[in-house]
Amino acid sequence: MRVGVAREIKAQEYRVALTPQGVRQLRTDGHEVLVEHGAGVGSGFSDDDYRLAGGALVERAILFGETELLVKVKEPLATECALLRPGQMLFTYLHLAPNRPLVELLLASRVTAFAYETLEKDGRKPLLEPMSEIAGRMAPIMGSYYLQRPQGGNGLLPCGMPGVPPARAVIVGAGTVGAGAARIALGIGMETVVLNRGVERLQQIDQVFRGAVRTRILADDTLHDELSAADIVIGALYATGSRTPVVITGEMLARMKPGAVIVDVAIDQGGCVETSHPTTHDEPVYSVSGIIHYCVANMPGAYPRTSTLALTNATLPYIRILAKSGSAAALQASPELASALNLLDGRIVHQGVAAALGLGPAPDIKSGGHHAA
């Protein structure tokens, strides 16, 4: 099969979907790999690195026009959607639930779209977890930076000083993002609290950190209590394929300290804070009611070398399956890839995405509800 590796054009996105080592593996498997000029530069991989790995360096029009399987990191922008072809396979992070305009463009293209973030295996999200862990670990770092008074924060040193208490980080959600955030917040020296609706994840947090991280059940009263004491609030919720539930309303900001910081890591799926909207690394923050909001939708792109290596480690096995079998056979052979399928032949086929967009239940691909392109 002819596989394409696109250069990311989203603002300040430096990751690339495959390392040269990944390209070499696909070439060993017998596939042709086209790589867009400059695709890996942001992650520290030159065109020569890809050429030595067996990739063919091409321009964008050729990449989109001649590949059967196109791999990316972030969702395609409008100019990229216009280049997609019916039946072409697209494998990338899509986050379609809060983005109806993108859904409409992709449906019109009739592309076969697989989303990294909805792929499930044994109850886990193996393609989402590496980036979630990086974003979670970044969140206290970014929040700490914006606590600085020159950045608009309340001027509290996160780790405190002898005789002066540290800042408090309140993490809403105890999944991969929340656990990563707790690790770094605690390491920085912050008083760290994790809220979660289910107790099982809180038990795991308590065991991992040996009680050093305080845990509470996420409910209206506990959330209100913790927001009033928080210096950094990290939104770490996720719902597969669906829009993230909003748990922090605009009215709740009045309970928070002036100059506190919200880092809404859930922004890719719409955000868990009512006043959040996506930002970029160019302009990462804005203020609402005196509360700084950091809502960068591609946080791991700030550390592209680490992110690209971690992403390829996770995605390459599935890219190899798609390249070897094509979409129809891969969907039959791999339940994981079936869970990643979002769009097919101009239709939404993922239940969560369909429900989030108010389009009703999607056909079940296992019951013959649609055919594979």
C-alpha positions in Angstrom: 0.0 0.0 0.0 1.0 3.6 -0.5 1.2 5.4 2.9 1.5 9.2 3.3 3.0 11.1 6.2 1.7 14.7 6.2 3.4 17.8 7.5 1.2 19.4 10.2 0.0 22.9 9.4 -2.0 23.7 12.6 -0.5 26.7 14.4 2.6 25.8 16.5 2.1 22.0 15.8 5.6 20.5 15.6 4.8 16.8 15.9 4.8 14.3 13.0 2.8 11.1 12.6 5.7 8.8 12.0 9.4 8.8 12.8 12.0 7.7 10.2 12.2 4.4 12.1 8.4 4.0 11.6 8.9 4.7 7.9 11.7 2.1 7.7 9.4 -0.5 9.3 6.7 0.1 6.7 9.2 -0.2 3.9 10.4 -3.5 5.4 6.8 -4.6 5.3 6.8 -3.9 1.6 4.8 -0.6 1.5 5.6 2.6 -0.3 5.8 5.6 2.0 5.5 9.2 0.8 6.6 11.9 3.2 5.7 15.5 2.7 8.8 17.8 2.6 9.5 19.3 6.0 7.1 16.9 7.9 9.6 16.0 10.6 11.6 19.1 11.0 9.7 20.3 14.1 10.4 17.0 15.8 14.1 17.0 14.9 13.9 14.7 11.9 15.3 16.0 8.6 14.1 15.1 5.1 17.4 13.2 4.7 16.5 11.1 7.7 13.3 10.0 6.0 15.0 9.5 2.7 17.6 7.3 4.3 14.7 5.3 5.9 13.3 4.6 2.4 10.6 7.4 2.3 9.9 9.3 -0.9 9.8 13.1 -0.3 6.9 14.7 -2.1 4.9 17.9 -2.2 1.5 18.2 -0.5 -0.7 17.8 -3.6 1.1 14.5 -4.5 0.9 13.3 -0.9 -2.9 13.8 -0.6 -3.6 12.8 -4.2 -1.7 9.5 -4.4 -1.8 7.9 -1.0 -4.3 5.3 0.1 -3.6 5.7 3.8 -2.8 9.2 5.2 -1.4 9.5 8.7 -1.4 12.7 10.6 -1.2 14.0 14.2 -4.0 16.6 14.4 -7.3 16.9 12.6 -7.2 18.2 9.1 -7.8 21.9 8.5 -10.3 23.0 5.8 -7.6 23.3 3.2 -6.5 19.7 3.9 -10.1 18.4 3.8 -10.4 19.8 0.3 -7.6 17.5 -0.8 -9.0 14.3 0.7 -10.5 11.7 -1.7 -13.5 9.3 -1.4 -12.4 6.0 0.2 -9.0 7.3 1.2 -8.1 6.2 4.8 -7.2 8.9 7.3 -5.7 8.0 10.6 -5.2 10.8 13.1 -6.6 12.6 16.2 -10.0 13.9 15.1 -11.9 15.0 18.2 -15.1 15.4 16.2 -17.7 15.8 19.0 -17.3 19.6 19.4 -16.4 20.3 15.8 -19.5 20.1 13.5 -17.9 22.2 10.7 -15.0 19.6 10.5 -17.5 16.7 10.5 -19.4 18.3 7.6 -16.2 18.7 5.6 -15.0 15.2 6.2 -18.4 13.7 5.4 -18.4 15.6 2.1 -15.0 14.2 1.3 -16.3 10.6 1.9 -13.0 9.8 3.5 -12.7 6.7 5.7 -11.7 8.4 9.0 -10.1 6.5 11.9 -9.5 8.5 15.2 -6.7 7.7 17.5 -8.6 9.0 20.5 -11.5 6.5 20.2 -9.4 3.4 19.6 -10.1 1.0 22.6 -8.3 -2.1 23.7 -9.1 -3.9 26.9 -10.9 -0.9 28.3 -8.0 1.5 27.6 -7.2 4.1 25.0 -3.7 3.1 24.0 -3.3 5.8 21.3 -4.7 8.6 23.4 -2.9 7.7 26.6 0.7 8.8 25.6 -0.4 12.3 24.7 -2.8 12.5 27.7 0.1 11.6 29.9 2.3 14.3 28.4 -0.5 16.9 28.5 -1.2 15.9 32.1 2.4 16.3 33.1 2.6 19.7 31.3 -0.5 21.1 33.0 1.0 21.9 36.4 4.1 23.4 34.7 2.0 25.7 32.5 -0.3 26.6 35.4 2.7 27.4 37.6 4.2 29.7 34.9 1.0 31.7 34.7 0.8 32.1 38.4 3.6 34.6 38.0 2.3 38.1 38.6 3.8 39.5 35.3 1.7 36.8 33.6 -1.5 38.0 35.4 -1.4 35.3 38.1 -1.7 35.7 41.9 2.0 35.8 42.4 2.2 32.6 44.6 5.3 30.5 44.2 3.9 27.0 43.6 6.4 25.2 45.9 6.1 27.7 48.7 8.9 28.6 51.1 9.8 27.8 54.7 7.0 29.5 56.7 5.0 30.2 53.5 2.5 27.6 52.2 2.7 26.3 48.7 0.1 26.8 46.0 -2.8 24.3 45.8 -3.5 22.4 42.6 -7.0 20.9 42.2 -7.3 18.3 39.5 -10.7 17.4 38.2 -10.5 13.8 36.9 -8.4 10.9 37.9 -7.6 9.2 34.6 -4.3 9.3 32.7 -4.3 13.1 32.5 -5.2 13.5 36.2 -2.6 11.0 37.4 0.1 12.7 35.3 -0.8 16.1 36.6 -0.8 14.9 40.2 2.7 13.4 39.7 4.1 16.7 38.6 2.1 19.0 40.9 3.3 16.9 43.9 6.8 16.9 42.5 6.9 20.7 42.2 5.8 20.8 45.8 2.2 21.9 45.5 -0.6 20.9 47.8 -2.4 18.5 45.4 -6.1 17.4 45.4 -7.7 15.1 42.9 -11.5 15.0 42.4 -13.2 12.1 40.6 -16.8 10.8 40.5 -15.8 7.1 40.9 -13.9 6.0 44.0 -11.9 3.2 42.2 -9.6 5.6 40.4 -9.2 7.6 43.6 -8.1 4.5 45.4 -5.4 4.0 42.7 -4.2 7.6 43.1 -4.0 7.1 46.9 -2.0 3.9 46.5 0.4 5.2 43.9 1.2 8.4 45.8 0.9 6.8 49.3 -1.5 9.3 50.6 0.5 12.4 49.6 -2.2 13.4 47.2 -5.6 14.2 48.8 -8.6 12.7 47.1 -12.2 13.6 47.1 -15.4 12.5 45.3 -16.4 14.9 42.6 -19.7 16.4 43.6 -21.2 19.9 43.7 -20.2 20.6 47.3 -16.7 19.3 47.1 -16.1 21.1 43.8 -17.3 24.4 45.3 -15.0 23.9 48.3 -12.0 23.1 46.3 -12.4 25.8 43.7 -12.5 28.5 46.4 -9.1 27.3 47.7 -7.4 26.5 44.4 -4.6 28.4 42.8 -4.4 26.1 39.8 -7.4 24.0 38.5 -6.7 21.3 35.9 -9.5 20.0 33.8 -8.7 16.3 33.2 -12.1 14.7 32.2 -12.7 12.7 29.0 -15.7 11.0 27.4 -14.9 8.7 24.5 -16.1 10.2 21.2 -18.5 12.6 23.1 -18.3 16.1 24.3 -16.6 16.5 27.7 -19.2 17.2 30.4 -19.1 20.8 31.7 -18.6 20.6 35.5 -17.2 24.2 36.1 -19.7 26.9 35.2 -19.1 30.5 34.6 -20.8 31.4 37.8 -18.3 29.2 39.7 -15.4 31.5 38.7 -16.7 34.0 41.3 -15.7 31.5 44.0 -12.1 31.4 42.8 -9.2 33.5 43.9 -8.3 36.4 41.6 -5.3 35.4 39.5 -5.9 31.7 39.8 -5.2 29.6 36.7 -7.4 27.1 34.9 -5.7 24.6 32.6 -8.4 22.9 30.6 -6.7 19.8 29.2 -10.2 18.5 28.1 -10.5 21.3 25.5 -10.0 19.0 22.5 -13.4 17.5 23.4 -15.0 20.8 24.1 -13.6 21.4 27.6 -15.0 20.8 31.1 -15.2 24.5 31.9 -18.0 26.6 30.6 -15.8 29.6 29.9 -13.1 27.6 28.0 -12.5 28.0 24.3 -9.6 26.6 22.3 -6.3 28.6 22.2 -3.0 28.1 20.5 0.6 28.1 21.6 0.8 31.5 19.9 -1.8 33.0 22.2 -2.3 30.4 25.0 -4.2 32.3 27.6 -7.1 34.7 28.2 -8.8 36.0 31.3 -12.5 35.7 32.4 -13.6 37.2 35.7 -10.0 37.6 36.7 -9.2 33.9 36.2 -6.6 32.9 33.7 -7.6 30.2 31.2 -5.0 28.1 29.4 -6.8 26.1 26.8 -4.2 25.1 24.2 -5.8 22.3 22.1 -2.5 20.6 21.2 -0.5 20.8 24.4 1.9 17.9 23.6 3.0 19.8 20.4 5.1 22.0 22.6 7.4 19.0 23.3 7.4 17.4 19.8 10.4 15.2 20.1 9.1 13.3 23.1 5.5 13.4 21.7 6.4 12.1 18.3 8.5 9.2 19.6 5.7 8.2 22.1 3.0 8.5 19.4 4.8 6.4 16.8 5.4 3.7 19.5 1.7 3.5 20.0 0.3 4.0 16.5 2.7 2.0 14.3 1.2 -1.5 15.0 -2.2 -0.2 13.9 -0.8 1.6 10.9 0.9 -1.6 9.8 -2.5 -3.5 10.1 -4.3 -0.9 7.9 -1.4 -0.8 5.4 -1.3 -4.6 5.1 -5.1 -5.3 5.0 -6.9 -2.2 3.9 -9.9 -0.9 5.8 -12.4 -3.7 5.0 -10.2 -6.5 6.2 -8.8 -4.5 9.1 -12.2 -3.8 10.5 -13.1 -7.4 10.4 -9.8 -8.6 11.9 -9.2 -5.8 14.5 -11.9 -4.8 17.1 -9.5 -2.0 18.1 -9.5 -0.4 14.6 -13.3 -0.9 14.5 -13.6 1.2 17.6 -11.4 3.9 16.0 -13.6 4.2 12.9 -15.6 7.5 13.1 -16.6 8.2 9.5 -17.2 5.9 6.5 -18.6 6.7 3.0 -20.2 10.0 4.0 -21.7 8.7 7.3 -20.9 8.9 11.0 -20.4 5.4 12.3 -19.2 6.0 15.8 -22.0 6.0 18.4 -20.4 8.6 20.7 -19.7 11.1 17.9 -23.2 10.7 16.4 -24.8 11.2 19.8 -22.7 14.3 20.6 -23.8 15.9 17.4 -27.4 15.1 18.0 -27.7 12.8 15.0 -29.0 9.7 16.8 -27.5 6.3 17.0 -24.9 5.2 14.4 -25.1 1.9 12.6 -23.2 -0.9 14.3 -20.3 -2.0 12.1 -20.3 -5.4 13.7 -23.9 -6.1 12.7 -23.5 -5.3 9.1 -25.0 -1.8 9.4 -22.6 -0.5 6.7 -20.1 -1.8 4.3 -16.4 -1.1 4.5 -14.9 1.0 1.7 
